[in-house]
Amino acid sequence: MARRSTKSLSPIKKWWRSKHEYHFQAYTSITLLSLSIALFSFIQLFFLDYAQEASDRMVTLTWVGFLGGSISLFFVAPEFFYFYDKKQTLSEILDLDSRAEVMRRRKDAENAADLLGAPFQSSLKGLYERMGISIPKRYSTLSVPSDEAPRGSPEEE
């Protein structure tokens, strides 16, 4: 009898997959940090007379910062933009006032909320409660954020 061979995940991969609620925040932070390091190093090297005034060790460190920031951006930025697109999609759905449109885009909203984590899931649950849409079982234990003002209230103006 043949068995399906599956590779067991390394402990780091298991840990990373268990923290799926923090992926968007982590990718955002790493992207901003990499961009700032690469941009700062680029400005230092090419627009200021840093290479002529600084020691060889500092110029080497600046090149390492520029190349390291650029390489990390190459790998991290696409993931960040994927998560950012999901966040934008969910934000558009949360701003809808039409129950029919929310029902039509329900699958996209739930996929985005599940990917982004508990705060986004609770916001989606609040929208479902406000629209009178049945709430999935996986969202039943979540609490709805209390800082959401009802539509049309004076706090929005």
N, C-alpha and C positions, 0 to 999 in steps of 0.2 A: 504494500500500500504506500503510495507516494504522499509525502507531506509537503505542504506548501512552506517553502523556506521564507521566513521573515527575519529581517535583521532586527535585533533588539536596539532600541534607541539608547544613545549615551545619556548619562545622567544630566548633562548640560542641556541636551535637546529636550529631555523630559521636563526639566524645570522650566525652560523657555516656553514650551507649549502649554504648560499649566498656568502660566501668567499671561494668557491671551488678552486680558483686560488692559494690560499696560503696554501692549505693542505699539499702539498709536502714539502714546506719550514718549516712549523710548525712541521710536523712529524720528519723531519731531525733534527731540533734543539732540540726537546724534547728527541729524541733517543740519540743524542750525549751528552746532558746534563745528562740524566739518566745513561748512560754508564760511563761517567766520575765520577759521584758521587759514583756509586756502586764500580767502580774499585779503586778509591781513598780510600774509606772506607775499602774495602777488604784488600788493601795493609797495611793500618794503623793497622788494627786489627790482621792480621795473619802473616805479614812479619817483621814488626817493633816491638819493645818492647813498643809500644804505650800504651797497656793496663796496663802495670806495672807502667809506668811513669806518665800517665795522671790521672786527677781526675775522679771520678765516673760519674760526669755530662758529661764530654767530651767523655768518653767511651760510655755512653748511646746515645749521639748525633751521634757518629760514627756508632753505630748499627742501629739507625733510618735511617741514610743516606744509609747504605748498604741495609737494607730491603726495604726502600722506592724506591731507585734506581732500585733494582732488580724487584720489583713488577711493577713499571711503565714500565720497559723494557719489561716485560712479555706481557703487553697490547699494547704498542706502537710499538715495533719492527716489529711485523708482518705487520702492516699497512705501516710502512716505507719501508719494503722490497717489498711490493706490488707496491707502487708508484715507487720505484727504478727500479723494473723490467719493468714497463711501460716506464720509462725514457730511459732505455737501449734499449728497443724495438724501440722506436722512433729514438734514435740516430743511430741504425743500419740502419733503413730505410732512414734517412736523408743522410747517407753516400753512399747509392746505386747510381750507375751510369746507371743502366738499367731501361728504362721506363717501360718495361713489368713487371719487378719485383716490381717496385713501385706501378703499377696498381694492381698487385696481392695482395700486402700487404696494400692496401689503407685503408681498413676498420680498421685494427689494428692500423695504424698510426693515423687515425682521432680519434679513441677512446682514444688513449694515449694522443694526443694533447689536446683533450677536457678535459680530466681528469687533465692534468698538468697546463693548463692555457694559457693565451694570448701570452706570449713570445714563447711558443712551437708551438702554432697555427700559429703564424706569420712565424716561421721557416719552418713549413710544407707548408704554402702558397708560400713561396719563392721557395721551391723545386718543387711544382706544376707548378709555372710560368717558372722555368728553364727547366723543362721537357716537357712543353707544355700540361699539363694535365688540364682538366677543374676544376675550383676552386668552391667548394661548396658555396652556398649563405651566410652561417653563417661566412665565412672567408672573404667575400668581403670588409668589413669595416676595416680589419686589415691592418697595414702597414708592409711591408717587411723590416726586419732588413738591414740596409745599410752597416753594417760591414762585411757582407758575401762577400768574394772575389770570382770571377768566377772561375770555375774549370780550372786548368792548368795555372793559373796566377803565376807570379814570387813570389807573396806574400806567396804562400803555401810552397815554398821550403825553 
